[in-house]
Amino acid sequence: MGTEPKTIFALDTGTRSVVGLVLQIDPEGSNKVLAAVKEEHRGRAMLDGQIHDVNQVAEVVIKVKQQLEKKLGCTLEKVAVAAAGRALITMRERFERNISPWYEIKDEEVRSLELEAIRAAQQSLAQSKERKDNYYCVGYSVVAYFLDGEAIGNPVGHRGKLLGVDLIATFLPQIVVDSLIAVLERAGLEIEVLTLEPIAALEYIIPPTMRQLNLALVDIGAGTSDIAITAGGSVIAYSMVPLAGDEVTEKLCSLYLLDFMVGEQVKRKLREKQFISFKDILGARQKVSSEEIIASLRETIKEIARRIGEAILELNQCSPQAVICIGGGSLTPCLTEELALILSLPRQRVAVRGSEGVAGLRPILAGPEGVTPLGIAMMAARPQVLGLSQVQVNGKSVRLFRGANATVADALLAAGMGFTELLGKPGLPLTVEVNGKIHVIKGKMGKPAEISLNGAPASLDTPLPLNAVINVGESEPGPDAAALVKDVLPSELPSITIRYHEIPKTLGPLILLNGQPATLDTPLADHDRVSWRAIKTIFDALLALGFSESQLLPVVLKITLNGETREIACFSYMIFKNHDLARLEDEIDDGDRLVYNPSPVLCRIKDLLKGESYKSAQEEISVFVNGECITLTGGSKHILKNGREVNLEEVVEDGDEITISSGPFYKPILADIFKYVSFEQRPPYPGARLIMLLNGQQAQFTTPLKNGDKIRLYWKEKDNSKDSD
């Protein structure tokens, strides 16, 4: 505030009357009323604080303005006004945005997030079923910031993936503001400052130094009763009850058949006269005592007090320390007494306050009706109040309410412009899985939209002058992330050197991209799966040499054996490591020699019938000859391939039908063992006799054998008279 006194024209457009005053505020804090005028509406041009007939209200405002100009000898052009408290709408909004975890959060991002939250609150309000109007944002306060779901005091300088804000935004319906502007324009006035009636009343009656107390301010007007609660140094709640002085007037008119304006005059005389004379709508004149009239209105007064008291208890959760009543309706007889009963407070704790303590106070401002206009004037002297401003945004005229700290961002918000797009979206990242772990390659940051204010470069936080012209360009998205396989692998990778077909080969790690072989320079796409491993086995080495997994898989033959379908795996190659036949799972090391030889796929019936299956083609028994176990095989099994008889060496092909059938049962005899043992079958000397014992008994060449028999063979001299074992 400067050193010169500030002169403010304040206007209170109430439901019943319009009060205008010109207040001089000294920089040292002394106030002086230079002029004040009050004019009542001729009819009910306003209801519940809302303008219903613009022209009628404008006529009264013009009359007030002209009278003030005549008293002051100057022209009034700018005015401070207040909107009815009942019109204030508060929205709480939580808004979150995904951000890049690779960059520190900047002031611009936080500011942009706040403004997006306000836009979201404004859209929610506009889409509400109960409210179909457009709204002006007249202020907001941040409750908390969030980073990755956790509350944080100030996110600037931090990193994260999800940035959020929880804030409270306050709005006025456009219809309320526009009707007020329409009235003032007809009177040749421009809004300099806009405030809210309950806030203005608080400024005068309960200054910040008193707000540590738990107080309730009740502004009882004609149509509504506005309530504000203070505690702990601040205003903690607002509310409105749609009952006030008009309820008493309407009851009075109903009881005594009075015109509304006559009823209003009778109500005002109840405190002044013992008997009141009036004429009803039938022309009959009546004279009734004030005491009798008040008694007939008692139930209506109790109902108003009950509704106000319940609203206070709901907001405060208990009775406040005191209640201060202002407004013309607060003069209603017995109202404060009834309110004290509802709140269980002593009578002296519920009091009506007037507008004392201001130099030059006029009689029309001396009572509780003067509090709001004086509060409006005092609020206008504060730098943070709202003023109506018009700016140009990309050639479009935008009306907004701006305080002393208004910025370019406020103008863009009023223009309905999105803030996320202004920053320029970062390029899309690449998300790649590397050996089961997620690897993210960030995209490049976008280029923010260029903002100019009156032809000069500006940012969202640039202060907003009057009559500003703002131009906003297009933002540019950042390039998407791009990378090669080598960008997601370690800088040092293991390798081995082998000789493949005698040619030296250095093999780096085995790299697969989505299951297919890849090189270090293979480009990556989003959601690719990269896996790599050092060369450990012959299988790894062959893949690194360019073989595919399908080439190394065995050939599967499907055949039918005795009516049962079987699958046989056969390899079409042979592998040699250091000249020895090897398998795919064998390990390989530096310096090893490796040879891969293609070979025809040959599978024979004997391969098919290995193990237990082979027994189905032969009969076997085991006997012991001179202590050595001998297995005898034989029988007459028949093997058919596709109906043709074959032997065990026959090659099997895909789709073959193999049938094995049994012949007569195999019955081995002792003579069969000579095909399996190394025994001298010629006599070692003349006259020697062959002795053949079966389980200790003399046997012949044709003696049958069974499994487990013990046989002893030896040559005996002829002249021995006795056999020996």
PARO-105918 format. One record per residue: z, y, x of N, C-alpha, C in turn. Coordinates in steps of 0.1 Angstrom, whole numbers, plus 5000, padded with zeros to 4 digits. Layout:
REM residues N
ZYXZYXZYX;...
END
This chain:
REM residues 725
500049885008500050005000500050125009;499250225005499150355013500350445011;500350555018501450655017501350735004;500150744998500050824986500450744974;501050814964501450744951500150684945;500350574938499250504931499450524916;498350564910498350584895497650464888;498250404879497750284872497750304857;496550274851496450274837496550134832;497650104824497949974819497749964804;497249854799496949844785497449714780;498349714770498849594764498249574750;497249484748496649464735497349354728;498349394720499149304713498649264699;499249174693498749124679498949234669;500049314670500349414660499849554664;499949584678499649714682499049714696;498549824700498049844714498849954720;499449924732500250024740499450054753;499250184755498650224768499650314775;499750304788500550394796499950414809;500250524815499850564829501050574837;501150484847502350484855502050524870;502850614875502750654889503750574897;503250494907504150414916504150474930;505350514934505450574947505550454958;505050474970505150374980506550334983;507550424981508850384984509550314972;508750284961509350204950509750274938;509750404937510150474925508950484916;509150464903508150464893508350574883;507250634877507250734868506150724857;506550724845505550714834504950854832;503650874834503051004832502651024817;502250914810501850924796501950794790;502250784777502250664770501850684755;501050594750500550604736500650464730;501050464717501050334709500250354696;499350264693498550264681498550124675;498850124662498849994655497449964649;497149834648495949784642495949814627;494849854622494749884608494949754599;494349654604494449524597494849414607;494549294604494949174612493649144621;493349244630492249224639492549124650;493849094653494249004663495248904657;495048774660496048674656496448594667;497848574668498448494679497948544693;497748674695497448724708495948724711;495148664702493748644704492948744696;491948814702491148914696490148834686;490248874673489348814663488248914658;488549044659487549144655487449244667;486449224675486249304687486149454683;485349484673485049634670486349704666;487149634657488349694652489349714664;489549614673490449634684489849744693;488549744695487949844704488249984699;488250004686488450134680489950184683;490850094683492250124686492350154701;491750074709491750104724491150234727;490050274721489450404723490350514719;491050494708491950604703493150624713;493650504718494750514728494250584741;493050544746492450604758492250754756;491750794745491450934743492751014743;493750964737495051034736495651054750;495550944758496050944772495251044780;493951044779493151134786493451284783;493651304770494051444766495351484772;496351394772497651434778497551454793;496651374800496651384814495551484819;494651514811493551604815492551544825;492351414824491451344833490751224825;489751174831489051054825489550924831;489850834822490350704827489150604826;488950534838487750444839488150304841;489250284849489650144852491050124846;491249994842492449964835492949824840;494349814839494949684842495349624828;494949504826495249434813495849294816;496349234805496949104806496349014794;496048894798495748794787496948724782;496848684769498048624763498448494770;499748474772500148354779499748224773;499548224759499148104753497748054757;496948154763495648114767495548044781;496648054788496647994802496647844801;495647784809495547634809495747594823;496647494826496947444839496447304840;495647274851495147134854495547094867;496046974868496446904881495346814884;494846814896493646734900493846674914;493646544915493546484928492146444931;491646494943490246474947490246414961;489346314963489246244976487746234980;487546234993486146234998486146145011;485146055012484945985024484446075035;485046055047484646135058484346045070;483746105080483446025092484746015101;485045885104486245875113486045915127;484845955131484545975145484746125149;484946215139485046355142486346415136;486846515143488146575139487846655126;488846665117488646735105488746885108;487846965102487847105105488347185092;488647315095489047405084488047405072;486747405076485747415066485747295056;486047175062486047055054487247065044;488447105049489547115040489347215029;488747335033488447435023487447385012;486447315017485447255008486047154999;486947075004487646974996488447034985;489147144988489947214978489047264967;487947324971487047384961486347274952;486047164958485547044950486547004940;487847004944488946964935489047054923;488847184926488847284915487647264906;486547234912485347204904485547084895;486146984900486446864893487446894881;488446974884489347014873488647094863;487747184867487047264857486147184849;485447084855484646994847485446904837;486546854842487446784833487846864821;488146984824488647074813487447104803;486247124808485147154800484747034792;484946904797484546784790485646734780;486846804781487946764772487546774757;487946674749487646674735488246784728;489446824733490246924726489747064730;489047074741488647204746487147204750;486347284743484947284745484447414751;485447504755484947634761484647624775;484047734781483947744795485247824800;485547804813486747854818486547934831;487348034833487448104846488648054853;488448014866489547984875490248104879;491548124877492248244880493248224891;493248104898494148074909494447924910;494847884922495247744924496247744935;497047634935498047604946497947464950;497947434963497947294968499247234968;499347114962500547034961500746954974;499646884978499746794990498346754994;498246735007496946675013497246525016;496146445016496246305019495146265029;495546175039494646125048494745975048;493745905044493745755043494845715034;495145785023496145745013497545795016;497745845028499145895032499246045032;500346095026500546245026500646305040;500046415042500046485055500046635053;500846705061501046845060499846925061;499046905072497846975075496846885081;495746845075494846745080493946805091;493846935093492946985103493346935117;492346885124492446825138492746675138;492946615126493146475126491846405123;491846265124490746185121491046085111;490146045103490445945092489145915085;489245825075488145785067488145845053;489345875048489445925034490346045034;489746165030490546285029490746325015;491946365011492246394997493146514996;493146574984494046684981494546674966;495746714964496346724951496746874949;496146934938496347074936496547104921;497047224918497247274905496347394903;495347394894494447504892494747564878;494747694877494947764864493647824859;493447824846492247864840492547954828;491548044825491548114813490248084805;490348054792489148034785488148154785;486948124787485948234788485948324775;486148254764486148334751487248444751;488448404757489548504757489248614766;488648584778488348694788487148774783;486148704778484948784774485248874762;486148834752486448914741487249044746;488049014756488849134761487849224769;486949174776485949254784485049334774;484749264763483849334753484549454747;485849434744486649544738486649664748;486949634761487049734771485749804774;484649724774483349784776483049884765;483349854753483149944742483950074743;485050064750485850184753485550254766;484550204773484050264785485050234797;485750124796486650084807486249964815;486649954827486349844836487649784840;487649644840488949574844489149594859;490249654862490549664877491449544881;492349504872493349404874493549324862;493549184863493849094852495049014855;496049014846497248924848497448854835;498548784834498948714822500248774817;500348784804501448854797502848804802;503148674802504448634806504748664821;503648654829503848684843504148834845;503448924837503749064838505149094833;505649034822506949054818508049014828;507748904835508648854845508748954856;507649014860507649114871508649224868;508749264856509549384853511049334850;511249234842512549194837513249104848;512549004854513148914863512448924877;512749024885512049034898512448914907;511748894918511948774927513448764931;514148874932515548864937516448804927;516048794914516848734904516448584901;515348534907514848414903515548294909;516548314917517448204921518148144909;518448234899519148194887518248114878;518848024870518147944860518148024847;517048104845516848194834515648154825;515748194813514648174804514248314798;512948354800512448474794511648434782;511948494771511248464758510648594753;509248604753508548714748508148684734;508848734724508648704710507748824705;506548794702505548884697505448874682;504248904678503948884663503548744660;502648694668502048564665502648444673;503048474686503548364695504748414702;505448304707506648334716506348264729;506148354739505848294753507148274760;507248164767508448124774508148104789;509048154798508948134812510348094817;510347994826511647954832511647974847;512748034851512948054866514147974871;514047934884515047854891514747844905;515647844914515447824928514547914935;514448044929513648144936512148154931;511748074921510348084916510348054901;509148074895508948034881508547884881;509247814874509047664874508247614862;508147694851507447644839507047754830;505947734823505547824812505347734799;505547804788505247734775504947844765;504547794753504347884742504647814729;505347884720505647844706504847924696;504047854688503147934678503947994666;505148034668505948104658506548234664;506548334656507048464660507348554648;507148684651507548784640506648774628;505448734629504548724617505148614607;505848514612506448414603507448474593;508248574599509248644591508548734581;507548804586506848894577506148824565;505548704568504848634558505848574548;507048534553508048484543508548594534;508748714540509148834532508148864522;506848864525505748894515505748784504;506048664508506048554498507248574488;508448604493509648624485509548744475;508948854480508948974472507649024468;506548934469505248974465504749104471;504749104485504349224492503049204499;502249314501501149324510501649304524;500849244533501349214546501849334554;501049444553501449564560502749624555;502949614541504149664535505349574540;505149444540506149354544506549384559;505549424567505849454581506749574582;506449674573507349794573508749764568;508849684558510149644553510949574564;510349474571511049404582511549494593;510849594596511249684607512449774603;512649794590513749874585515049804583;514949664585516149584582517349624591;517149664603518149694612518649844611;517849924604518050064603518750114590;518450044579518950094566519649984559;520650034551521449934543520749894531;519949984524519149944513517749984516;516749904511515349934514514549934501;513750044499512950054487511550024490;510849954482509449914484508749884471;507449884471506649854459505849724461;505949634452505249504453503849514449;503049404450501649404447501349434433;502349414424502149444409502449584406;502949664416503249804414504649834410;505449724409506849744406507649784418;508549884417509349934428510649864428;511049814440512349744441513149814452;514449794450515449844460516449724462;516349674474517149554478517949584491;519149534491520049554503519449474515;519549524527519149454539519849324541;521149324537521949204538521349084530;520949124517520349024508518948974514;518149064519516849024524517048934537;517948974546518248894558518648754554;519548744544520048614539518848524534;517948584527516748514522515848464533;515948534544515048494555515748404565;516948374563517748304573517148174577;516648094568516047964571514847974580;514048074577512848094585513248144599;514248224601514748274614515248154621;516048064615516647944621515547854627;514447844619513347754623512647814636;512447944636511848004648512747984660;514048004658515047984669515047834673;515047744664515047604667513847564676;512647604672511447574679511447634693;511947754695512047824708513047744716;514247714711515247644718514847514723;514147434714513747304718512647304729;511847414729510847424740511547454753;512547544752513347574765513947444770;514647374761515347244766514347144772;513147134766512147044771511647084785;511447214787510947264800512047254810;513247284807514347304816515247174818;515147084808515846964808517346984805;517747114803519147144800519147294796;520247344791520347484788520347574800;519647684800519647774812520947854812;521047924823522348004824522348124814;521148174811520948284802519548294797;519448364785518048384779517848534777;516748584782516348724780515248724770;515448804760514448814749513748954750;512448954749511649084749510649074738;509849184736508849184725509449224712;508549284704508949334691509649224682;509249104683509848994675511248964678;511649004690513048984694514049064687;513549164679514449254671514749194658;514149074655514349014642515848984640;516449024629517949004627518348864629;519448844636520148714637519348614646;518248654652517448554659518148514672;518748614679519348574692520648494690;521348524679522548444675522248304673;521148284665520748144662520248074674;519548144683519048074696520248034705;521248124705522448084713523147964707;523147944694523747824688522947694692;521647714692520747594695520947554710;521147654719521247624733522647604738;523647614728525047604731525447704742;525047824741525347934750526248034743;527048104750527848214744526848324739;527248394729526248484722525848594732;526748634741526348734751525348684762;525148554762524148504772522748494767;522548534754521248544748521048694744;520248774751520248914749518848964749;518749084742517449154741517449254752;516349264760516249364771515149464767;515449594771514449694769513849734782;513149844782512449894795513150014800;514449994804515150114809514950114825;515350234830515250244845513950304850;513050354842511750404846511750554843;511450644853511450784850510350814840;510650914832509550964822509350864811;510350774809510150674798510050734785;509050704777508750754764509450674754;509850724742510550654732509750524728;508450524728507750404723507850294733;508350324745508550214755509950174757;510850244750512350224753512850094749;512250034739512749904734512049784741;512249664736511649544742510149544742;509549624733508049624732507449694745;508249764752507749834764507749754777;508349634776508449554788507149504793;506249454785505049394789504049504795;503849614788502949714795503449764808;504749784809505349824822505149714833;505349594829505149484838503649474842;502749494833501349494837501049604848;501549724846501349834855501949794869;503149734869503749704882503049584889;502549494881501749384887500449434893;499849544887498649604893498849664906;500049694910500349754923500349644934;500449514930500549404940499149364944;498949334957497649304962497049174958;497949074954497348944951496848924937;496949024928496549014914495049004914;494548954902493148934900492349054895;491249074900490349184895489049124892;488349174882487049124878485949184887;485149094892484049134901482749064897;481649134901480349074898479649064911;479048944915478348924927477048864924;476148864934474848794933474948664942;474648554937474548424944473148364942;472348374953470948324952470248384941;470448514939469648584929470248584915;471348504913472048494900473248574899;473448654888474648734887475848644883;476948654890478148574887479348664886;480048634875481348714873482548624877;483448684885484548604889485748694890;486948634889488248714891488648694906;488848804912489148794926490348874930;491148814939492348884944491948944957;493048994964492749064977492248974987;492548844986492048744996490848664992;490048724982488848644978487848624989;487248514989486248474999484948434993;483948415002482648364998482748234990;483748154994483948024987484248054972;485048154969485448184955484148214947;483248294953482048324946481148204944;481048114954480247994952480847904941;482147904941482847824931482447874917;482548004915482248064902480748044898;479948024909478548004906478247854903;479247774904479147634901478447554912;478547604924477747534935478647424941;477947314944478647204951478947224965;480147184970480447224984480247104994;480246984989479946874998478546895004;477546934995476146945000476047055010;476947155009476847275019477047225033;477847125035478247085049477147015056;476246955048475246865054475746725057;475246635049475846495050475546435064;476546365070476246295083475246185080;474546145091473646035090474345905087;473745815080474345685077474645605090;475845545090476245465102475645325101;475645255112475245115113476545035114;476644935105477844845105477244715109;477744665121477244535127478444445130;478244315127479244215130478944155144;479844165153479644115167480744005170;480243885170481243765172482343775163;482043805150483043805139483843935138;483644035147484344165146483344275142;483844365133483044475128482844585139;481644625141481344735151480544845143;481044965144480345075136479745175146;478445205144477745305152477545425143;478145535147478145655138476745725138;476445785126475245865125475546005130;474546085132474646215137475146315126;475846415130476346515120475146595114;475246635101474246715095474346855099;473346935095473347075098473747145085;474847225086475347295074474347395069;474547425056473647525050474047665055;473047745058473247885063473647975051;474748045053475248145043475148285048;474548375040474448515044475148595033;475948695038476648785029476148925032;475448985022474849115024473949125037;473249015039472249005050472848965063;474148945064474748905077475248755076;475248685087475748545086477248535081;477548435073478948425068479348285067;480648255064481148125062481848125049;482448005045483147995032484348085032;484948105043486248185044485948335047;484748375047484448525049484948605038;485748705040486248795029485148845020;485348855007484348894998484449034994;483549124998483549264994483049284979;483249404974482749434961481149434962;480549404950479149404949478449324960;478949204963478449124973477149054969;476249034978474948964976475048844986;475048724980475148604988473948514987;473448464998472348374998472748245005;472448134999472848005005471547925007;471347875019470147795022470447645019;469547565024469647425022470247355034;471247265032471747195043470847075047;470947025059470146915064470946795068;470646685062471446565066471246525080;472246465086472146425100471246295101;470646265113469946145115470846015114;470245915108470945785107471145725120;472245645122472545575134471445475138;471145465151470145375156470745305169;470545175171471045115183470244985186;470444935198469844805203470944705204;470644585206471644475207472544505219;472044555230472844585242473844695240;473644775230474644885227475944835221;475944705216477144655210477744545218;477144515230477644405239478344465251;479244385258479944435270478844475280;479344575289478344625299478044515310;479044425312478844315322478844185315;477644115316477543985309477343865319;477943755316477843635325476443575325;476043515337474743445338474843335348;473843235347473743125356472343115361;472143055373470743025378470542875379;469542825373469242675373467742665378;467342535380465942505383465442425371;464542485364463942425352462542375356;462342245356461042185361460742245375;461842255383461842305397461442455398;461442525387461242665388462542735386;463042835395464342895393464342985380;465342975373465543055360466943105360;467043235358468343305356468543325341;469643265336469843265322471043355319;470843465312471943545307472643475295;473543545288474243485277473243455266;473543355258472743325246473043425235;472043505230472243605220471443565208;472143575197471543535184471743655174;470643695167470743805157470443745144;471443745135471243675122470843525124;471343465134471043325136469743295144;469043395148467743385155467843435169;467243375179467243435193466843575194;467543655202467243795203467443835218;466943955222467044005235467944125235;468344175246469144295247468444415241;467144415241466444535236466044515221;466444415214466144405200466844515192;466144585183466744685175467644625164;468744705161469644655151469444725137;469744655127469744705113471144695107;471344775096472644775090473044635085;474344595087474844465083474244345091;473644375103473244255111474444185116;474144055119475243975126474743935140;475443975150475143945164476243855169;475743745175476643655182476143625196;477043615206476643585219477743495226;477243415235478143325243477543295256;478343265266477843235280477243095279;476243065288475642935289476642835294;476942735285477942635289477342495289;476342465280475842335278474342335279;473742215280472242195281471642255268;472342235257471842295244471742445246;472742515251472742665253471542705262;471342625273470342655283468942645277;468742545269467342525262467142635252;468142685245467942795236467642915244;468342945255468043065263466643055269;466142935271464842915277463742935266;464142955254463142985243462942875233;463642765234463542665224464342715211;463842675200464542705188465442585184;466442605176467342495172466542395165;465542425157464742325149464042235159;463542295170462842205180463842105186;465042135187466042045194466641945184;466441965171466941875161466241735162;466941625159466241495158465341485146;464341395148463441365137464141265128;464241285115464941205106463941115098;464040985100463240885093463940825081;463340825070463940765058463240635055;464040525055463540385053464440325042;463940205038464640125028464939995035;466239955036466739825042467339745031;466639635028467139545017467539625005;466639715001466839794988467739914989;468339935001469240055003468640155012;468640285007467940395014468840435026;468240445038468940495050468140595057;468940685065468240785073468540755087;467540755096467640725110467240855118;468140895127467841015136467240965149;466041015152465340985164464941105171;465141115185464741235192463341225197;462641335197461241335202461141385216;462241375224462141425238463341355245;463141365259464241315267464641425277;465841435280466341545289466941475301;466641535313467141485326467841605333;469141575337469841675345470141615358;469641675369469741625382469241475383;468041455376467341325376468041215367;469141255361469741155352469541185338;469441085329469241105315470541175310;470341285302471441365297471341395282;472441445277472541475263472641635261;472441675249472441825246473841875249;474841805246476241855247476741855261;476041795271476441795285476541935291;477541955299477742085305476642105316;476342235319475342275329475942385338;475642385351476242475360475242535369;475642645376474742705386474142595395;472842605398472142515407471642385401;472042345389471542225383470042225381;469442105381468042085378467942025364;467042085357466842045343465442015340;465141905333463841865329463841825315;462841875308462641845293461341775292;461341645288460141565286459941525272;458841575266458541525252458241375252;458541305242458341165241458041125227;457241025225456940985211458240935204;458240955191459440905184459340765181;460040675189459940535187461340475183;461340415171462640355166462240215162;462940115168462539975166463639915156;463239795151464139735141465439695147;465339655160466639625167467539745168;466939875169467839995169468440015155;467639975145468139985131469339895129;469239775135470239665132471239655143;471639765150472639755160474039725153;474939665161476239645156476339535145;476939565134477139465124475839435117;474939535116473639515110472839405117;473039405130472239315138472639165135;473939145132474339015129473738955117;473239045108472538995096471238925099;470738945111469438885115469638755124;470838725129471038615138472438545134;472438415137473738345135474338325149;475638345151476238335164477538245163;477838175174479138115176479438125191;480738125194481238145208482038015212;481637955223482337835229482737865243;483637785249484037795263483537675271;482737705281482137605290482737615304;483537515307484237515320485037655322;485637695310486437815310485737945308;484437945308483538065306483138065291;483338185285482938205271481438225270;480738145261479338145259479038175245;478138265242477738295228476438235225;476338155215475138085211474538155199;473238185199472638255188471438165184;471138175171470038095166469838115151;469238035145468938055130467538085127;467238095115465838115111465738235101;466338355105466238475097464838525097;464338575086463038635084463138785082;462338865090462239005089460939045084;460839125073459639175067459639325068;458439385072458239525072457039555063;457339625051456339645041455639515037;456439405036455839275032455239195043;455139245055454639165067455739125076;455738995080456738945089456638995103;457739045108457739105121458939065129;459039105142460239065150461139195152;462139175160463139285162462539405170;461439375177460739485186459839565178;459639545165458639615157459139765155;458239855157458540005155458640035140;459640115137459940165124459340295122;458640325110458040445107458640505094;458440635092459040695080458540635067;459440595058459040545045458940395045;459140325057459040175057460040115048;459639995043460639905036460839785044;462139765048462539655057463339555048;462939425049463639315042464039205052;465339165052465739055061466338945052;465738825053466138715045466638605054;467438515048468038405056467338275054;467238195065466638055064467737955064;467537825068468637725069469737775078;470937715075472037755083471937705097;472337785107472237755121473337655125;472937535130473837425134473637395149;474337465158474237435172474737305177;474137235187474637115193475037135207;475637035213476137055227474937075237;473837025234472637035243472237185244;472537275233472137415233472837495244;473937445249474637535259473937535272;473037445275472437435288471437555290;471137625279470237745280471037865284;472337855284473237975286474037965299;474237835304475137815316474337785328;474937815340474337785353475037645357;474437545354474937415357473837325363;474137265374473137175380472937055371;471637045366471336945356470836815363;470536815376470236695383471436635390;471536495391472636435398472736485412;473936515417474036565430473936455441;474036325437473936215446473536095437;472935995443472535875435473735815429;473435775417474435695409475435785402;475335925404476336015397476136015382;477236025374477136015360477636155354;476836215344477236335338478336315327;479436385329480536365320480536495311;480536475298480636595288481836565279;482736655280483936645272484036765262;484236735249484436845239485836835233;486536945236487936945232488636825237;488336785250489036665256488536535252;487536525244486936395240485536385245;485136255248483836225252482836275241;481736345246480736395236479336355241;478436375231477036345234476236475233;474936475238474036595237473936635222;473936545213473736585199475036615191;476136615199477436645192477436785187;477636805174477636945168478737035175;478537165175479437255181479937355169;481137395171481637505162482337615170;482537715163483137835170484437805177;484637835190485837825197486037685204;485037605203485037475210485237495225;485937395232486137395246485337275252;484437315261483537205267483837205282;483837075287483937055302482736965306;482037015317480936945322481136915337;480836795342480936765356480236635359;479836615372479236485376480336395382;480236265379481236165384480536055391;481236005403480635895410480635765402;479635675404479535555395480535455398;481135435411482035335414483435365409;483735485405485135515400485335445387;486535375387486835295375487435375364;487935505367488635575357488235725357;488035785345487635925344488836015347;488636125353489636225355489336355347;490436425343490236545336489936665345;
END
